[in-house]
């Protein structure tokens, strides 16, 4: 199942609003997401579209000079 982040308040260092994440499991009103160590509250997410290519934790961009 895929979910889209709709609220990254207080989690902006790890979540990107509008980004899709893969759900590995659900427990205690939280999602366990691929690439994350801790469960995150379901209220931060809505069902996502699996056809979108942006999946998982955002990757840091590197700058070429």
N, C-alpha and C positions, 0 to 999 in steps of 0.2 A: 504494500500500500504506500502511496505517496501523499505527503502533506505539504502545504505551502505555509510559510511563516507569515503571519499577519500582524505580529506584535513582538518586537525585539527589545522592549523597554527593560532595562537592567540586565540585558543579555546581549547587548550590541557587540560585545567583544567576541561572541561565538556564533550568534545567529544573524542572518541577513534577511531583512524584510522582503517578501516577494520570492524568496528562494525556495526551491523544492527540496524536500528531504525524504529519504527512505525510512519507513518505520519497520523496525525489526521485531518489536513487541510492544504490548500495552500493559501497564500495571499501575494501580492506584491513581487513576485519572491522569496518568502521564504517558508520554510516548518515549520509548527507547529508540533512538535514531542511530542509523549507521554513521560511524565516525565520531560518536560522542560517548563519553564515559558515564554521564549521569542522565537519568530520565528528565524530560522537560514537560511542563504542564501542557495539557491538551488545549487550553484556552488560547494559547499562542498560535494555533494552527487551524487551517481549514483543509478540507479534502483537496488534493492537488491533481493536476493533469499529467499523467505519465508520459504523454507525448512531448512534453517540454524537455529540453536538453540540459538545463541547469539543475544538477542533482548533487546532493551531498554538501559537506562543508565547503565554503568558498575557499579557493586556492589563492595563496598570496601571489600577487603579480610581481614579476621581476622586470627591472628596467634595463634596457640595452642602451648604452651610450654610443 
